């Protein structure tokens, strides 16, 4: 692999900066440098030390447990109480994995001793806690990370430190408020167990960084810790990390969008012959036209009972040159699909179904059923439309384990047909008409952004994930696919420094892979063709407003780039 000298030097600088220091180096750390952020990290880790035990006695709303200070118990810790049921075995290997756990409730430690602790019941009926077992599971804790007014570079450094600990699943948010009730509401909506809020106050030589931790269940604050961080250290962070700013390359247009914009599609909804761009943020759809070098908002509406939109497509169902909107959403583990059509001046939902995914496939609609807690269920099938009604059609002939968002149909110039599909590792696979794999990409394309854990009868055992794969676009005899480049080699936990879009051409004999777009700053979220152009939605790792680069103000946002495909 060829690596430029500059890239190598920058990589070594970042590795040296973010790698955990050796024992001999720790003695040289000055208070207010990495040691300050480590103090914050140790504080939050101390509440989530994996531990298990049992309840000794119950008296009213108070309980005594057999976990004490020698097992790292501390006031404010919350433990899950449960009772064991039947044995749980692996569905395939039949290996014994434990016993089904029947939740009883939650307790919070109020006072600790060497071998025991006193706790209070925060959730559940006291009469059900007797003889129950308790634990803090080793599975990752979901935390909403709110950076507040803290210097972005400092907050990002701490964010990466928590992520690298492997103990937490951090949830980003662009919320900018000091209102704890709004923060807690955001955390609950995103399924977080804890909200972490940073605040800072500047002095001459130090930045005083404060971390507050809240349980989202009852909004209770259970920790507050303040550490001083040397101003010189913050400036050093800004210098090192700013080296990896985004590169817009040859973009015709570039727009900075609100944080949280995740999905992109293009369609003509009023039949005027001009394509419009749909963007989604949470459950909101915003439809724009490109007017010169600006975006003009045409329509804006929300999808009811929706948390986030998983998939977005457009299709001319009625063959009247007016596109409809296809989308699939998720809310509290429930999946639903919707079709919207412009009628008059408003978008009206003309079809809605629970427990089903949909997408555009050629000029038709494909669908697949959803099973809560499991993901995709059954075969992919066609969804036909006739007389204003939709009904289930025939199953599509696909290789086993290929789900609705995994694949695209590819064709050679002489009409041969095959299936190009993602696997769960992020590799592309080509299957012939008999479903036999005849090609696999030499390397993975960087992984997927939308992942969901499968339900398990016990929190001690993880059953894997189901994911919404990246969009594959069929363009004549080619298929386009996005590829993300981690900041440092395979270390995806540190983010993606850039992305690219690949062109894949099946000749009938082999697969040819070429670059369409290179060095798009950050990670591609979605993309779509717009005539002779391509629109790309990207979340830069460090989108920096040039005039604010030395202020450390929040660079959170999403970029919409328009690139020309002429001559490519």
VONURO-14194 format. One line per field, with one value per residue (C-alpha): residue number from 1; residue in one letter; x, z, y negated. Coordinates in steps of 0.2 Angstrom, whole numbers, plus 5000, padded with zeros to 4 digits. Layout:
// residues N
resi <- [NUM/...]
resn <- [a/...]
xx <- [X/...]
zz <- [Z/...]
yy <- [Y/...]
// end
This chain:
// residues 568
resi <- [1/2/3/4/5/6/7/8/9/10/11/12/13/14/15/16/17/18/19/20/21/22/23/24/25/26/27/28/29/30/31/32/33/34/35/36/37/38/39/40/41/42/43/44/45/46/47/48/49/50/51/52/53/54/55/56/57/58/59/60/61/62/63/64/65/66/67/68/69/70/71/72/73/74/75/76/77/78/79/80/81/82/83/84/85/86/87/88/89/90/91/92/93/94/95/96/97/98/99/100/101/102/103/104/105/106/107/108/109/110/111/112/113/114/115/116/117/118/119/120/121/122/123/124/125/126/127/128/129/130/131/132/133/134/135/136/137/138/139/140/141/142/143/144/145/146/147/148/149/150/151/152/153/154/155/156/157/158/159/160/161/162/163/164/165/166/167/168/169/170/171/172/173/174/175/176/177/178/179/180/181/182/183/184/185/186/187/188/189/190/191/192/193/194/195/196/197/198/199/200/201/202/203/204/205/206/207/208/209/210/211/212/213/214/215/216/217/218/219/220/221/222/223/224/225/226/227/228/229/230/231/232/233/234/235/236/237/238/239/240/241/242/243/244/245/246/247/248/249/250/251/252/253/254/255/256/257/258/259/260/261/262/263/264/265/266/267/268/269/270/271/272/273/274/275/276/277/278/279/280/281/282/283/284/285/286/287/288/289/290/291/292/293/294/295/296/297/298/299/300/301/302/303/304/305/306/307/308/309/310/311/312/313/314/315/316/317/318/319/320/321/322/323/324/325/326/327/328/329/330/331/332/333/334/335/336/337/338/339/340/341/342/343/344/345/346/347/348/349/350/351/352/353/354/355/356/357/358/359/360/361/362/363/364/365/366/367/368/369/370/371/372/373/374/375/376/377/378/379/380/381/382/383/384/385/386/387/388/389/390/391/392/393/394/395/396/397/398/399/400/401/402/403/404/405/406/407/408/409/410/411/412/413/414/415/416/417/418/419/420/421/422/423/424/425/426/427/428/429/430/431/432/433/434/435/436/437/438/439/440/441/442/443/444/445/446/447/448/449/450/451/452/453/454/455/456/457/458/459/460/461/462/463/464/465/466/467/468/469/470/471/472/473/474/475/476/477/478/479/480/481/482/483/484/485/486/487/488/489/490/491/492/493/494/495/496/497/498/499/500/501/502/503/504/505/506/507/508/509/510/511/512/513/514/515/516/517/518/519/520/521/522/523/524/525/526/527/528/529/530/531/532/533/534/535/536/537/538/539/540/541/542/543/544/545/546/547/548/549/550/551/552/553/554/555/556/557/558/559/560/561/562/563/564/565/566/567/568]
resn <- [x/x/x/x/x/x/x/x/x/x/x/x/x/x/x/x/x/x/x/x/x/x/x/x/x/x/x/x/x/x/x/x/x/x/x/x/x/x/x/x/x/x/x/x/x/x/x/x/x/x/x/x/x/x/x/x/x/x/x/x/x/x/x/x/x/x/x/x/x/x/x/x/x/x/x/x/x/x/x/x/x/x/x/x/x/x/x/x/x/x/x/x/x/x/x/x/x/x/x/x/x/x/x/x/x/x/x/x/x/x/x/x/x/x/x/x/x/x/x/x/x/x/x/x/x/x/x/x/x/x/x/x/x/x/x/x/x/x/x/x/x/x/x/x/x/x/x/x/x/x/x/x/x/x/x/x/x/x/x/x/x/x/x/x/x/x/x/x/x/x/x/x/x/x/x/x/x/x/x/x/x/x/x/x/x/x/x/x/x/x/x/x/x/x/x/x/x/x/x/x/x/x/x/x/x/x/x/x/x/x/x/x/x/x/x/x/x/x/x/x/x/x/x/x/x/x/x/x/x/x/x/x/x/x/x/x/x/x/x/x/x/x/x/x/x/x/x/x/x/x/x/x/x/x/x/x/x/x/x/x/x/x/x/x/x/x/x/x/x/x/x/x/x/x/x/x/x/x/x/x/x/x/x/x/x/x/x/x/x/x/x/x/x/x/x/x/x/x/x/x/x/x/x/x/x/x/x/x/x/x/x/x/x/x/x/x/x/x/x/x/x/x/x/x/x/x/x/x/x/x/x/x/x/x/x/x/x/x/x/x/x/x/x/x/x/x/x/x/x/x/x/x/x/x/x/x/x/x/x/x/x/x/x/x/x/x/x/x/x/x/x/x/x/x/x/x/x/x/x/x/x/x/x/x/x/x/x/x/x/x/x/x/x/x/x/x/x/x/x/x/x/x/x/x/x/x/x/x/x/x/x/x/x/x/x/x/x/x/x/x/x/x/x/x/x/x/x/x/x/x/x/x/x/x/x/x/x/x/x/x/x/x/x/x/x/x/x/x/x/x/x/x/x/x/x/x/x/x/x/x/x/x/x/x/x/x/x/x/x/x/x/x/x/x/x/x/x/x/x/x/x/x/x/x/x/x/x/x/x/x/x/x/x/x/x/x/x/x/x/x/x/x/x/x/x/x/x/x/x/x/x/x/x/x/x/x/x/x/x/x/x/x/x/x/x/x/x/x/x/x/x/x/x/x/x/x/x/x/x/x/x/x/x/x/x/x/x/x/x/x/x/x/x/x/x/x/x/x/x/x/x/x/x/x/x/x/x/x]
xx <- [5000/5007/5006/5011/5024/5012/4998/5011/5017/4999/4994/5009/5005/4987/4992/5004/4991/4976/4985/4984/5001/5013/5016/5032/5024/5010/5022/5026/5008/5004/4987/4975/4981/4975/4974/4959/4949/4954/4947/4930/4931/4935/4920/4907/4915/4914/4895/4895/4907/4900/4895/4882/4875/4859/4846/4848/4833/4818/4810/4797/4805/4823/4834/4850/4862/4878/4888/4899/4914/4926/4916/4917/4899/4896/4881/4871/4874/4859/4857/4844/4835/4829/4824/4830/4818/4821/4838/4842/4852/4859/4846/4858/4872/4861/4875/4870/4870/4862/4844/4830/4830/4813/4815/4809/4814/4829/4838/4849/4863/4861/4875/4890/4900/4914/4904/4886/4876/4859/4848/4831/4819/4817/4807/4796/4785/4794/4785/4794/4812/4813/4827/4830/4847/4855/4868/4876/4878/4894/4884/4887/4877/4868/4873/4867/4882/4878/4894/4885/4896/4912/4926/4922/4940/4941/4924/4928/4944/4934/4920/4933/4941/4924/4921/4938/4934/4922/4910/4898/4887/4887/4873/4876/4864/4864/4853/4859/4850/4854/4836/4839/4820/4823/4839/4831/4817/4830/4839/4823/4818/4834/4834/4848/4849/4860/4862/4880/4881/4897/4899/4914/4920/4936/4949/4966/4976/4962/4946/4935/4926/4910/4902/4885/4876/4858/4847/4834/4821/4817/4828/4839/4856/4868/4885/4894/4912/4923/4941/4953/4961/4976/4972/4988/4982/4966/4976/4986/4971/4964/4981/4982/4964/4962/4974/4960/4947/4936/4940/4926/4935/4927/4909/4898/4888/4890/4877/4879/4863/4857/4864/4854/4850/4852/4843/4842/4832/4827/4810/4799/4783/4773/4777/4786/4801/4813/4820/4818/4829/4821/4831/4826/4830/4822/4804/4804/4804/4811/4809/4820/4823/4840/4839/4855/4868/4854/4842/4824/4812/4796/4787/4790/4780/4782/4778/4767/4772/4790/4807/4819/4817/4827/4825/4819/4815/4804/4794/4781/4768/4753/4764/4759/4776/4773/4784/4777/4788/4792/4799/4802/4803/4806/4800/4803/4807/4792/4794/4782/4781/4772/4769/4765/4759/4757/4739/4735/4748/4751/4758/4745/4749/4740/4747/4753/4758/4766/4780/4785/4800/4798/4810/4811/4818/4818/4801/4792/4791/4799/4794/4799/4791/4799/4799/4801/4818/4824/4824/4820/4808/4804/4807/4807/4792/4784/4771/4759/4748/4731/4716/4723/4726/4742/4743/4757/4764/4776/4792/4808/4821/4836/4851/4848/4851/4850/4837/4828/4841/4856/4855/4854/4851/4866/4865/4879/4878/4871/4857/4864/4858/4865/4863/4876/4873/4881/4885/4885/4903/4903/4909/4900/4896/4890/4878/4874/4856/4857/4861/4879/4892/4905/4914/4917/4926/4944/4940/4926/4918/4919/4903/4886/4878/4861/4863/4851/4853/4842/4832/4839/4830/4845/4855/4871/4870/4870/4862/4870/4863/4852/4857/4851/4864/4871/4861/4867/4862/4860/4866/4864/4876/4885/4881/4887/4892/4899/4915/4921/4939/4943/4953/4967/4967/4954/4951/4933/4929/4939/4928/4930/4942/4934/4923/4922/4909/4914/4908/4906/4904/4900/4906/4899/4916/4922/4919/4928/4929/4933/4932/4918/4921/4936/4940/4923/4926/4920/4907/4894/4876/4866/4867/4856/4858/4851/4852/4870/4874/4875/4870/4880/4875/4890/4894/4912/4923/4928/4917/4925/4918/4934/4931/4927/4942/4951/4936/4932/4914/4903/4906/4891/4882/4879/4885/4876/4887/4882/4895/4895/4896/4901/4917/4919]
zz <- [5000/4995/5008/5005/5017/5023/5027/5037/5047/5051/5055/5067/5075/5079/5085/5097/5103/5105/5110/5129/5137/5143/5162/5160/5151/5164/5177/5165/5163/5170/5179/5167/5152/5147/5165/5167/5154/5161/5178/5169/5161/5177/5185/5173/5172/5191/5190/5177/5183/5178/5194/5199/5216/5225/5236/5254/5262/5257/5270/5262/5248/5255/5251/5257/5244/5244/5234/5244/5242/5239/5223/5218/5224/5226/5230/5215/5205/5198/5196/5187/5197/5189/5192/5182/5171/5159/5151/5135/5121/5105/5092/5080/5090/5105/5116/5134/5135/5152/5158/5153/5164/5170/5174/5192/5192/5197/5213/5217/5230/5244/5256/5255/5267/5264/5259/5258/5252/5256/5241/5237/5224/5209/5198/5202/5216/5232/5235/5219/5224/5237/5232/5216/5208/5203/5191/5180/5164/5153/5138/5132/5140/5129/5133/5125/5123/5125/5122/5127/5126/5129/5116/5102/5100/5119/5119/5104/5112/5127/5116/5107/5124/5130/5114/5114/5132/5124/5138/5130/5115/5112/5104/5095/5096/5089/5103/5109/5126/5144/5148/5156/5153/5134/5135/5145/5132/5118/5127/5130/5112/5106/5118/5130/5148/5153/5148/5149/5148/5147/5151/5152/5159/5153/5164/5160/5161/5162/5155/5169/5162/5171/5168/5174/5173/5173/5173/5159/5167/5181/5176/5192/5192/5200/5197/5194/5192/5188/5181/5175/5158/5153/5139/5131/5129/5121/5108/5105/5101/5089/5080/5078/5074/5062/5050/5045/5039/5025/5007/4995/4980/4964/4970/4960/4975/4994/5007/5026/5033/5051/5062/5061/5042/5037/5021/5004/4988/4972/4963/4953/4963/4954/4937/4931/4925/4938/4951/4969/4984/4999/5015/5032/5050/5063/5057/5047/5028/5020/5001/4992/4974/4969/4964/4958/4972/4985/4992/4992/5004/4995/5007/5025/5035/5048/5048/5063/5076/5069/5077/5063/5044/5039/5020/5008/4989/4976/4962/4949/4954/4944/4928/4928/4928/4947/4959/4976/4991/4998/5016/5030/5048/5065/5083/5099/5090/5079/5060/5048/5029/5021/5004/5002/4986/4983/4981/4979/4990/5003/5004/5009/5015/5003/5011/5027/5034/5050/5052/5034/5024/5007/4993/4975/4964/4946/4941/4955/4974/4984/5002/5016/5033/5049/5066/5081/5090/5076/5060/5043/5041/5027/5008/4999/4988/4976/4981/4967/4964/4955/4957/4971/4982/4986/4988/4991/4975/4971/4980/4972/4967/4978/4986/5004/5018/5005/5012/5005/5007/5003/4984/4967/4950/4938/4920/4906/4889/4881/4894/4907/4924/4942/4960/4968/4987/5003/5017/5035/5035/5023/5008/4991/4983/4965/4963/4946/4940/4949/4966/4966/4972/4958/4965/4982/4984/4990/5005/5014/5011/5028/5037/5039/5049/5054/5066/5078/5091/5091/5107/5119/5134/5144/5144/5147/5130/5114/5099/5085/5075/5060/5049/5035/5022/5011/4995/4979/4964/4947/4933/4916/4916/4932/4950/4962/4980/4994/5003/5019/5024/5043/5050/5055/5045/5052/5068/5063/5081/5078/5063/5045/5037/5020/5008/4990/4978/4967/4950/4948/4931/4928/4911/4911/4915/4929/4939/4936/4950/4947/4956/4952/4966/4978/4994/5000/5017/5032/5030/5017/5024/5007/4989/4974/4955/4949/4930/4925/4943/4959/4976/4991/5009/5020/5039/5039/5054/5057/5048/5053/5050/5044/5054/5070/5069/5083/5094/5095/5091/5087/5069/5070/5054/5038/5021/5004/4989/4971/4959/4940/4932/4915/4909/4923]
yy <- [5000/4983/4969/4951/4945/4931/4944/4954/4940/4934/4952/4954/4937/4942/4960/4952/4940/4952/4968/4972/4966/4980/4981/4971/4957/4955/4949/4934/4929/4912/4909/4901/4911/4929/4932/4920/4929/4946/4940/4937/4954/4963/4954/4960/4978/4980/4980/4994/5007/5024/5033/5046/5051/5054/5045/5051/5043/5031/5019/5008/4998/5002/5017/5024/5032/5042/5030/5018/5007/5021/5024/5006/5002/4983/4972/4967/4984/4992/5010/5021/5034/5050/5068/5082/5093/5107/5111/5101/5110/5104/5106/5114/5123/5126/5121/5116/5097/5094/5093/5082/5066/5060/5041/5036/5018/5006/5001/4987/4989/4976/4981/4993/5004/5016/5031/5025/5010/5002/4997/4990/4997/4984/4995/5010/5018/5021/5038/5044/5040/5054/5067/5058/5057/5040/5034/5021/5030/5029/5024/5006/4992/4980/4962/4946/4935/4916/4905/4889/4874/4884/4881/4892/4899/4903/4911/4921/4927/4933/4941/4952/4956/4963/4972/4980/4987/4999/4997/4985/4983/4964/4955/4939/4924/4907/4900/4883/4879/4878/4884/4901/4906/4904/4914/4928/4928/4930/4944/4954/4951/4959/4973/4967/4973/4958/4940/4933/4914/4904/4886/4875/4858/4850/4842/4835/4851/4865/4870/4877/4891/4898/4915/4918/4936/4939/4954/4952/4963/4951/4936/4938/4930/4943/4936/4919/4917/4902/4903/4889/4891/4880/4868/4873/4890/4885/4875/4890/4900/4887/4887/4906/4910/4896/4904/4916/4903/4908/4906/4901/4906/4901/4898/4887/4882/4885/4881/4883/4891/4893/4907/4922/4922/4941/4945/4939/4942/4933/4932/4921/4920/4906/4912/4896/4906/4899/4911/4907/4913/4921/4921/4929/4925/4936/4937/4921/4920/4904/4902/4890/4883/4877/4859/4853/4856/4857/4870/4864/4873/4878/4890/4896/4909/4922/4941/4945/4957/4958/4957/4958/4962/4977/4976/4964/4966/4958/4966/4962/4974/4967/4964/4946/4938/4934/4943/4950/4952/4969/4970/4982/4976/4983/4977/4987/5002/5002/5001/4994/4988/4974/4967/4948/4939/4921/4916/4898/4888/4902/4919/4932/4950/4962/4978/4984/5001/5007/5020/5019/5011/5003/4997/4993/5006/5001/4995/5005/5006/5020/5024/5036/5039/5034/5043/5033/5036/5047/5036/5043/5057/5068/5065/5049/5047/5035/5022/5020/5004/5005/4994/4984/5000/5009/5028/5041/5048/5062/5065/5059/5072/5067/5077/5083/5070/5055/5043/5028/5014/5026/5027/5020/5028/5027/5030/5032/5024/5040/5042/5054/5051/5053/5047/5036/5037/5031/5044/5039/5037/5022/5032/5032/5049/5053/5068/5075/5080/5096/5087/5093/5080/5077/5062/5053/5036/5037/5026/5020/5003/4996/5003/4996/4982/4988/5003/5011/5024/5039/5043/5056/5064/5060/5044/5054/5061/5051/5059/5048/5034/5030/5015/5004/5005/4991/4986/4995/4985/4993/4981/4989/5004/4998/4999/4985/4989/4977/4981/4974/4971/4972/4959/4971/4987/4999/4989/4984/4979/4963/4958/4957/4944/4945/4955/4959/4966/4981/4987/5006/5013/5031/5037/5054/5061/5051/5035/5019/5006/4988/4971/4959/4947/4946/4937/4931/4924/4935/4950/4951/4953/4954/4949/4948/4944/4928/4928/4926/4922/4931/4925/4931/4929/4930/4928/4921/4927/4909/4897/4881/4863/4854/4838/4848/4861/4853/4851/4870/4867/4882/4888/4900/4900/4910/4905/4906/4907/4906/4914/4914/4931/4925/4932/4944]
// end
